[in-house]
Amino acid sequence: MSSVKISIIGAGSAVFSLRLVSDLCKTPSLSGSV
């Protein structure tokens, strides 16, 4: 399986960005990709 790359450009506020990254990290299919 190829590695997953996630880019966030212009995600708004810092709080929104952190929540978005947190939610992505909790996604089972992306587990261990950070």
C-alpha positions as semicolon CSV with decimal commas, in nm:
position;residue;x (nm);y (nm);z (nm)
1;M;0,000;0,000;0,000
2;S;0,135;0,344;-0,086
3;S;0,190;0,603;0,185
4;V;-0,078;0,860;0,252
5;K;0,007;1,229;0,218
6;I;-0,228;1,492;0,355
7;S;-0,193;1,864;0,282
8;I;-0,401;2,134;0,444
9;I;-0,386;2,472;0,273
10;G;-0,581;2,767;0,407
11;A;-0,773;2,569;0,667
12;G;-0,897;2,878;0,851
13;S;-0,833;2,925;1,221
14;A;-0,572;2,734;1,419
15;V;-0,841;2,559;1,627
16;F;-1,020;2,438;1,314
17;S;-0,691;2,311;1,168
18;L;-0,603;2,119;1,484
19;R;-0,949;1,960;1,500
20;L;-0,930;1,864;1,135
21;V;-0,590;1,698;1,176
22;S;-0,710;1,529;1,496
23;D;-1,016;1,388;1,319
24;L;-0,801;1,264;1,030
25;C;-0,563;1,091;1,270
26;K;-0,857;0,916;1,438
27;T;-0,982;0,777;1,106
28;P;-0,919;0,398;1,113
29;S;-0,805;0,380;0,750
30;L;-0,537;0,645;0,816
31;S;-0,414;0,486;1,139
32;G;-0,035;0,498;1,169
33;S;0,020;0,733;0,875
34;V;0,135;1,026;1,091
